Amino acid sequence: MREVLVSTDFILGKAVGRFETHFAEYLGCRRAIGVGSGTEALILALRAAGLKPGDEVITAANTYIATVLAISQCGATPVLADARADDFNIDPEAVREALTERTRALVPVHLCGQPARMDELLGIAREHDLVVIEDACQAHGARYDGTRTGTMGDMGCFSFYPSKNLGGFGDGGMVVTNRTELADAAGLLRNYGQQTKNIHEIKGINSRLDSIQAAVLDVKLPHLDEWNTARRRAAGLYRELLRDLPVKMQEGEGNSENVYHLFVILTAERDGLMAYLRTHEIDSAVHYPTPIHLQPAYADLGRGAGSYPVAEKLAASCLSLPMYPEISDAQVRRVCRVISDYFEGV
Ligand SMILES: *Cc1c(COP(=O)(O)O)cnc(C)c1O
């Protein structure tokens, strides 16, 4: 950070280039383009892929709203597909049902750190010639068949919002890809459509990762794997201690490695349990209480309650328990004891 201040190299400076190189190396992909946020990473990826008004883009009904806002922002039409009850991710069967003549792209989201079912999803995309843009904003470092999330589709999008598995000291995001032409397009789009100063090849915007943020993220990146391992260890303990209680947990395919951005349980008594935890000074959260199709902003989708039953059930019953790399075994044990007391009516 001091180096950035001394050089006053604040915009697209050396620190940004360095972090882009390191992040691409970490993921095992060719190019990384630092942008202003995860939402803007998605917008620029969709625009780089040529998505335009009239095109339909399929994504998960239970994603965070930013995924869908990005699709709307580039003028395309979001089409929601319901989630699976086991891994909480987009259901490939629902994707098949949502396909139309106008479907151009698929945006799988690796929710809570759990990779979506990429084998099936990439198969559908190949069959129907769809662009695949992975929303990996909750899955920095997760793997599927040994490959990092974000690098399996045509492009991947990351957020460095402070609470993400890799977070900056403010907003930030990244588009990653193995395809040179898409990387070049995203690079132009983030900087007013220019490569050379004052020559504007396309109608871009201003969405750049700050040098200060890149400096912070570059220092944190070498720790990401050890932090994800700590999250996985805490998750393993939660699973063991909650096994016999009336709660459901996220279950992914055997070839996937969850990095537990969130540790989510499902219970019909969500609100009661949340209040009980709070009386014991244990914070918990709901990601997310209202599915996209029931948000006022998306009333125009014309899908009422009952349209996406799994997404609605998840919204009504999910609870995110404390999860971060530094959480201790004793803290996890205490959370589980309080949950156990709640169900035993103590
Ligand atoms: C955080 C998040 C985003 C948006 O990232 P911002 O950096 O906050 O714009 C998009 N999609 C998902 C799934 C997210 O969790």
The ligand as a MOL file (V3000), in Angstrom:
LIG
                    3D

  0  0  0     0  0            999 V3000
M  V30 BEGIN CTAB
M  V30 COUNTS 15 15 0 0 0
M  V30 BEGIN ATOM
M  V30 1 C -20.9880 -10.9620 -3.7250 0
M  V30 2 C -21.6390 -11.5820 -4.9190 0
M  V30 3 C -21.7720 -10.8860 -6.1260 0
M  V30 4 C -21.4770 -9.4270 -6.2730 0
M  V30 5 O -20.2280 -9.0240 -5.9260 0
M  V30 6 P -20.0030 -7.4590 -5.5140 0
M  V30 7 O -18.5150 -7.3590 -5.4570 0
M  V30 8 O -20.6480 -7.2650 -4.1940 0
M  V30 9 O -20.5880 -6.6310 -6.5930 0
M  V30 10 C -22.2870 -11.5570 -7.2160 0
M  V30 11 N -22.6850 -12.8420 -7.1190 0
M  V30 12 C -22.5990 -13.5380 -5.9640 0
M  V30 13 C -23.0550 -14.9490 -5.9450 0
M  V30 14 C -22.0990 -12.9230 -4.8250 0
M  V30 15 O -22.0470 -13.6100 -3.6750 0
M  V30 END ATOM
M  V30 BEGIN BOND
M  V30 1 1 1 2
M  V30 2 1 2 3
M  V30 3 2 2 14
M  V30 4 1 3 4
M  V30 5 2 3 10
M  V30 6 1 4 5
M  V30 7 1 5 6
M  V30 8 2 6 7
M  V30 9 1 6 8
M  V30 10 1 6 9
M  V30 11 1 10 11
M  V30 12 2 11 12
M  V30 13 1 12 13
M  V30 14 1 12 14
M  V30 15 1 14 15
M  V30 END BOND
M  V30 END CTAB
M  END
